[in-house]
Amino acid sequence: MAKQQEFQVYNTMTKQKEVFKPKVEGKVGMYICGVTTYDLSHIGHARAYVAFDVLYRYLKHLGYDVVYVRNFTDVDDKIIRRANELGEDPLTLSGRFCQEFLEDMDDLQCLPPTHQPRVSDHMEQIKTMIAKIIENGCAYTVDGDVYFSVDNFQEYGRLSGRKLEDNRAGERVAVDSRKRNPADFALWKAAKLGEPSWDSPWGPGRPGWHIECSAMSAHYLTCTFDIHGGGMDLIFPHHENEMAQSCAACPESNVSYWIHNGFVNANDEKMSKSLGNFFTIREVTKLYHPLALRHFLMGTHYRSPVNYSISQIEIASEAVFYIYQTLQDCEDALLLSRERTEPSGKSARITPAAQECISKLRSDFETKMSDDLHTPTILNASLQEALRLMNGCLNMLKVGIRIHSLSFSLSLSLMSLTKWFGLINYQKKQQLLVIQSLTQLEKNVKEVLDVLGLLSSSSYSEVLQQLKDKALKRAGLTEDDVLHFIEDRALARKNKDFSRGDQIRSDLAAKGIALMDVGKDTVWRPCVPVEPEQPTMPIQQEQPTMAVQQEQPAIPVQQEQPCLPVQRNQPCAPADKDREVPLASN
């Protein structure tokens, strides 16, 4: 698909959407703050890295050569605390969770970045940058610690819009009487007993949190590059401090676009471990396909808060099943057709409806994606229209096959034979037109899905089976259980016990298993759990009374309460429940 619109992105620095213009034509440098690897990653992390994966994919789709850097913070206070609790070496623990994170990203179809640097491998770059900051008068040493002096950097607060007087001691920066200003933050921390440390000009120690990203982004992208991103929780203090450090070390330092994604809530409440509504990526993908989680996250614009709930992830799961079932049916239909295009030298003809649908899909895709990556409109509108038309084409092919079979029963008189050949010829042309339309629709739908990261490397049938396996797990059933229920229902219907047949179907639907009658057969597919309808009381006709009774006030009819849906076992929150969970990135 060709570029049709100027790409606009929202820049946190200017607080407005701007036309994207890279510093070097045709090339993009992008640095996204990565995870602190002391635990399994949560769906707030998934939200951030799916959002920036979509950005990465779209930039590549536009033809840019992108250098994408996403770091690992593998040296940090939280890592050291967790390692001490487990009696494990901090770097060993962080290395293990780096690998777990990569597996989660692979499950979510996030493309691997160009570079994935770790703090522990870049100590020399970090120490060199700190030395430059000290040399330029924006940092000072105290007992082996090195602090950045916010008073000596006049533009501090430009990204977040905060003023120094708004920063209250003890709120994000530890109170330390040795600091010249309570808002000063650590660039280097002196070594403590039982902590990993590295030699430096200021004594053994380790880097503070913020300096790592300044040093690694400069190392891989130089001090001027195009995009710096992360969750909104990183705007202050992390990105504010990072920008101050980078500019203090290199006055020409500049990032063109600061991009931040919104938070994740759970059932309309802030997600945090203390509230017990915290979910790791693994806990979600244990019950739902990773593509369902990705679809769910892209169903809300990346800058808006997204509300995670079971009902929403169920809807996303059904949407993914619909996409892949349509693609599977399309593939099957096209494999059965010997001719997909007209003879060589002629362009493939498609129906006007297909041409209009494809044009709209392309136009909407470019318009919405170029407008700050508006994925929800694509998923919920133009993509759905294309899938519906594909299913319409598939139905037309089925009807065509029936007509072809039916035509053999025509009388073979001279007149009927002429009509028969005419009907077959017309039907073959129409069938070819539908096949070519279906081929082009499939091609364009797959291009959109690929840019959105929803096109799996697995086959359609494999993804469908994976979705069905997850649905069975949520329902607490096996495939044999469902087939047994299908047999029971068939027997009940054969015996005219339709209420029993309906009850079986209703019970399964309540567990997220839909039975579909296809001809004489019954198949099943996952669905959003449907709460069974409650029977209504029949209306009693008023009976005449022998004597006139004084009218008594009616007893109010007690409405039958709907059954609560079956509560699925929710995955347990990680052990450190007292820690507030960062909702987007770190």
Residue, then its C-alpha position, 0 to 999 in steps of 0.5 A: m500500500a502506498k503512502q497517501q497521507e502525511f504521518q502525524v504524531y502527538n508530541t508530549m513536548t509541544k502538546q500537539k500533533e505534528v507532521f513527522k519529519p525525520k532528521v535524516e530523510g528516509k531514516v528513523g532513530m527510535y529509543i523506547c524505555g524498556v523494563t526493569t527485569y526483576d519480575l514477570s512483565h504485566i499487561g501495562h508493559a504489554r500495552a506500551y510495547v504493543a503500541f510502539d511495535v505498531l509505530y515501528r511496523y507502520l514506519k517500516h510500512l511507510g518505507y523508513d529504515v528504522v533503528y529501534v532501540r529498547n533497553f533492559t534495566d538490569v541494574d536497579d534497587k528493585i532487582i537487588r531487593r528481589a535477589n536478596e529475598l530469593g538469595e540469588d545473584p542480582l545479574t542472574l535474576s535480571g538475566r532470567f527475567c530479560q529472557e522471560f520478557l522476550e518470550d512474552m514479546d514474541d507471543l504478542q507478535c512484537l518485532p525484535p528491536t534493532h538493539q536491546p542493550r543492558v545497563s550492565d554492558h554499558m558501564e563505560q558509556i554511562k561513566t563517560m557521560i557522568a564525567k561530561i555532566i560534572e565537567n559542564g557544571c551540572a553535577y557534584t559528588v558527595d561521599g562517592d555519590v554523584y548528583f545532578s544539580v537541577d538548579n544548574f540546568q535552566e530548562y529543567g521541567r520543560l517536558s513535564g511542565r513542572k516547576l522546581e517549587d512543585n517538587r516536594a521532597g520525598e515524593r519521587v526523589a529520596v530525602d537526603s540532606r547532602k543534596r543541594n536541592p531536594a530535587d537533585f537526583a543520583l547519577w552514580k550511587a556509591a557501593k553498599l555491602g551486598e550490592p553489585s558495583w563497578d569501579s569509577p572515578w568517584g569510587p566503586g558503585r553503580p548508576g542511578w536509574h535515569i542516566e542509563c537511557s541517556a548514555m545508551s540512546a546516545h551510544y546507539l543513536t547519537c545525541t540527536f534522534d527522532i523518537h523517544g517513547g514510553g508510558m505516561d508515568l515516565i514523563f516525570p521524573h524519568h524522561e524529564n531527568e533523562m532530557a536534562q542529563s543528555c543536554a547537560a552532557c551534550p548541549e546539542s542533544n535533541v529529540s524531535y518527538w516525545i511519545h507516551n502511551g496511556f495507562v491500563n486500568a482493571n475494571d475501571e480501577k487503577m491497576s496495582k498490586s496493592l488492590g489485587n487487580f494486577f495481571t501479568i502477561r502470562e496470567v492473561t495468555k494462560l487463558y486467552h490467546p496472545l493475539a486476543l490480548r494484542h487486539f484488545l490493547m489496540g482496540t483503544h487509542y494508544r494515548s487513552p487509558v484502557n480498561y482491562s476486564i474479562s468481558q473486553i478480552e472475551i470480545a477481543s478473543e471472539a474478534v480474532f477467531y472471526i478474522y482467522q475463521t474468515l481467512q481459513d474459509c477463504e484459503d480453503a475456497l481458493l484451494l478448491s478453485r483451479e482458476r484464480t485469475e484471468p488468462s495471462g496478459k489480462s488484469a484480474r477483474i473483481t466485482p464493483a463491491a469488492q473494488e469499493c471495499i478494497s479502496k475504502l480499506r486502503s484509504d481508511f487504513e492510511t488516513k487513520m494510521s497517519d493520524d497518530l495511529h488510530t488503530p481502533t477505527i481500523l479494527n472496528a470499522s473498515l476491517q470488519e466491512a472487508l471481512r463481511l464482504m469476504n464471507g459474502c463472496l464465500n457464500m456466493l461460491k457455495v451457491g454457485i457450486r450448488i447451481h452447478s450440481l443442480s444443472f446436471s438434473l436438467s432435461l437434455s433436450l436440444m433447447s434445455l441443453t443450449k440453456w444448460f451450456g449458457l447457464i454453466n458458462y455464465q456461472k463459471k464467469q461469475q464464479l471466476l469474478v468472485i474468486q478474483s474478488l476474494t483473492q484481492l480482498e484476502k491480499n489487502v486484509k492480510e496487508v493491514l493485519d501484518v502492519l497491525g501485528l495481527l498476522s501470525s506466522s502460524s497457519y490459520s488452522e493452528v491459530l484457530q485450534q489454539l483459540k479453541d484450546k484456550a476456550l476449552k480451558r476457560a470453560g473447564l472442558t475437554e474437546d471430548d466433553v463438548l463432542h459428548f454434549i453434541e451427541d446428547r443434544a442430537l439424541a434429544r432432538k431426535n427424540k423430540d426433546f427440544s427443551r433438553g437440546d436447547q438447554i445443552r446449547s444454552d449451558l455451553a454458551a454460558k461457558g463460552i462454547a457456541l454450537m453451530d448446526v451446519g447441514k446435518d452436522t453440528v460443530w462448535r466454536p468459541c464465543v463470548p459467554v452468554e448468560p442464559e435467559q430466565p424463563t418468564m412466568p405464564i400470565q394467569q387468566e383471572q378466574p371469576t369468583m363466587a362472591v364479591q371479594q374486597e380487592q386486596p393489594a397485590i403482592p409484588v411479583q418477585q423477579e427471578q434474578p439472573c444467575l451470576p456468570v461462572q467465575r473463572n479462577q483468576p491468576c494470583a497476583p505476584a507476592d510483593k503486593d505492597r508495591e504500586v505497579p507502574l502502569a505502562s513501562n518501568 
